[in-house]
Amino acid sequence: MPLRISGTGWRRPGAVAFLAIVLALAALAGPGAAIAGQPQEFPLEQAADPVPGQMALAENGDPKAQCDVGIAYLNGRHVAQDYRLGLHWLTKSSDSGFAYARFVLADVYNRGFAGVPVNVELAYYYASLAAASSTLPDKIRDRAAKLRDAGAKRLSTAQITGLQAKAAMAPLDAAVGN
């Protein structure tokens, strides 16, 4: 009689077949394939170009290209999804004053998208910057204001005051040509 794996109803031959398939797929992926949850072994400069032609611009400091590359990594578009690299490029873009990157960061931290943990303080901070932007379309700026206001309900007065002071020190978006 075949052995049963405790309480699962699976028989040992099926488990062996499953393991064989997993090992075969791992062999096809090659020795350099990343394991889920493991940090990548290559530095940021050697990462693939998720948006053709944009990586060079992003590395040279173009805030729009940095935003495009960050979004591509968060969505897994043309590259393996990597929220660490996505946040890296979006944060660089935001630090340069690119308003849309600020909106995307607010939304990502508000919802916890792509493996990014929810962070109400960062969502409030980036939403405040996006809502104050003079270069975003009204529809996006209104959504940013709603994100900011929803975050304010979950923060203390002291947290809000600190985040507002931090936002006041951030570069203006008009200086970037959003």
C-alpha positions in Angstrom: 0.0 0.0 0.0 1.4 3.4 -0.9 2.4 5.8 1.9 0.1 8.7 2.6 1.5 12.1 3.5 -0.2 13.0 6.8 -3.8 14.2 6.2 -3.3 15.5 2.7 -4.6 12.6 0.7 -1.5 12.8 -1.5 0.3 9.6 -2.3 4.1 9.4 -2.3 4.4 8.8 -6.1 2.5 12.1 -6.7 4.7 14.0 -4.3 7.8 12.6 -6.0 6.5 13.6 -9.4 5.8 17.1 -8.2 9.3 17.4 -6.8 10.7 16.2 -10.1 8.8 18.9 -12.0 10.0 21.6 -9.6 13.6 20.5 -9.9 13.3 20.4 -13.7 11.9 23.9 -13.8 14.7 25.1 -11.6 17.3 23.6 -13.8 15.7 25.2 -16.9 15.8 28.6 -15.1 19.6 28.3 -14.8 22.0 28.8 -12.0 21.6 32.6 -12.0 17.9 32.6 -11.4 16.8 34.5 -8.4 15.0 32.8 -5.5 11.8 34.5 -4.3 12.5 36.6 -1.3 16.2 36.6 -1.8 18.0 39.8 -2.5 19.4 40.1 -6.0 23.2 39.7 -6.3 23.8 42.5 -8.8 24.1 46.2 -8.0 21.5 48.6 -9.3 23.8 49.8 -12.1 23.8 46.3 -13.7 20.0 45.8 -13.7 18.2 45.2 -16.9 16.6 48.0 -18.8 12.9 47.7 -18.0 11.8 50.5 -20.4 14.0 50.5 -23.5 16.3 53.5 -23.5 15.1 54.8 -20.1 17.7 53.1 -17.8 20.6 55.2 -19.2 18.5 58.4 -18.7 17.5 57.3 -15.2 21.1 56.7 -14.2 22.0 60.1 -15.5 19.4 61.7 -13.2 16.4 62.2 -15.5 13.5 62.3 -13.0 10.8 61.2 -15.6 13.0 58.3 -16.7 13.6 57.3 -13.0 9.8 57.3 -12.5 9.2 55.2 -15.6 11.8 52.7 -14.5 10.5 52.5 -11.0 6.9 51.9 -12.2 8.2 49.2 -14.6 9.9 47.4 -11.7 6.8 47.6 -9.4 4.6 46.2 -12.1 7.1 43.7 -13.4 6.8 45.2 -16.9 9.7 44.0 -19.2 11.6 42.8 -16.1 11.0 40.6 -13.1 8.9 42.4 -10.5 11.2 43.9 -7.9 9.7 46.3 -5.4 13.1 47.2 -3.9 14.3 48.5 -7.3 10.9 50.1 -8.0 11.0 52.1 -4.8 14.6 53.0 -5.3 13.9 54.6 -8.7 10.7 56.2 -7.6 12.3 57.7 -4.5 15.2 59.1 -6.6 12.6 60.7 -8.9 10.6 62.1 -6.0 13.7 63.5 -4.4 14.4 65.4 -7.6 10.9 66.9 -7.3 9.0 64.8 -9.9 5.3 65.1 -8.9 4.0 61.9 -10.6 6.6 59.8 -8.8 5.3 61.3 -5.5 1.8 60.4 -6.4 2.8 56.8 -7.2 4.7 56.5 -4.0 1.7 57.7 -2.0 -0.5 55.2 -3.7 1.9 52.3 -3.2 2.5 53.0 0.5 -1.2 53.6 1.0 -2.3 50.2 -0.5 0.8 48.1 0.1 1.1 47.3 -3.6 3.8 44.9 -5.0 5.0 43.5 -1.7 5.5 47.0 -0.2 4.2 47.1 3.3 1.5 49.7 4.1 3.1 52.8 5.6 0.6 55.5 6.5 3.3 58.1 7.3 5.0 57.7 4.0 1.7 57.6 2.2 0.7 60.9 3.9 4.1 62.5 3.1 4.2 61.7 -0.6 0.4 62.4 -1.0 1.0 65.9 0.6 3.8 66.6 -1.9 1.7 65.4 -4.9 -1.4 67.3 -3.7 0.6 70.5 -3.5 2.0 70.0 -7.0 1.3 72.6 -9.6 2.2 70.3 -12.5 0.0 67.3 -12.0 -3.4 67.2 -13.7 -6.3 68.1 -11.5 -7.7 64.6 -11.4 -4.4 63.1 -10.1 -3.9 66.0 -7.7 -7.4 65.5 -6.3 -6.7 61.8 -5.8 -3.5 62.7 -4.0 -5.5 65.1 -1.7 -7.9 62.2 -0.9 -5.0 59.9 0.0 -3.5 62.6 2.2 -6.8 63.3 4.0 -7.4 59.5 4.5 -3.9 59.2 6.0 -4.4 62.2 8.2 -7.3 60.4 9.9 -4.9 57.6 10.9 -2.1 59.7 12.2 -1.6 61.7 15.4 -1.3 65.5 15.4 2.4 65.2 16.2 3.0 62.8 13.3 1.2 65.1 10.9 3.2 68.2 12.1 6.5 66.3 11.6 5.5 65.1 8.2 4.4 68.6 7.1 7.7 70.0 8.3 9.5 67.3 6.2 7.4 68.1 3.2 8.2 71.8 3.5 11.9 70.9 3.0 11.3 68.8 -0.1 12.2 70.3 -3.5 9.5 72.0 -5.5 8.1 70.1 -8.4 8.2 73.1 -10.7 12.0 73.0 -10.8 12.0 69.7 -12.6 9.8 70.3 -15.6 7.2 67.6 -14.8 
